[in-house]
Amino acid sequence: MVVVEPTSPRANGTQDLLELSHALMLSLFSPESCHFLDLDALEADNIHLFAARIGQDILGTGAIAIKDGYGEVKSMFTLEAARGKGVAAALLRQIEDTARENNLPALKLETGDTLHAAHRLYVRHGFTFCDPFGDYVAAPESLFMEKTLTEETP
């Protein structure tokens, strides 16, 4: 069973995953195309960071940055050995729940153009491709996605 809970970027296990994620992004994309938040930025008041675990093993991270009029999905990362076990889906559900608790009308994200598994995950969860948002500019290595959050009817 995947458990998702709030965490600190410097918590045991969480920091290791974030550093792995940052290193992976820097190995795949040019530095100017890497828009990850560093550990200090992840401690900001408008950031809610989550860790996903099975048992005591922390297997993934995800965050939401509360912005004016939307939430931005940040720091989504799952250990390679844990992919396909529902870790990323559980994190994304928690991020969406947090957006709804904050009365945000939409979630948005920036992701790398070659991260096809991530694209499929986001599409499965209702995201569609969109134009750059916030301070982002169009770039060959970046794709942008959004999901409108509406009240679900029974």
ABEGO torsion letter per residue (X at the ends): XBBBBBBBAABBGAAAAAAAAAAAAAAABBAAABABBBAAAAABAABBBBBBBBEABBABBBBBBBBBGBBBBBGBBBBAAABGAGAAAAAAAAAAAAAAAAGBABBBBBBBAABAAAAAAAAAAGBBBBBBBEABBBBAABBBBBBBBBBBBX
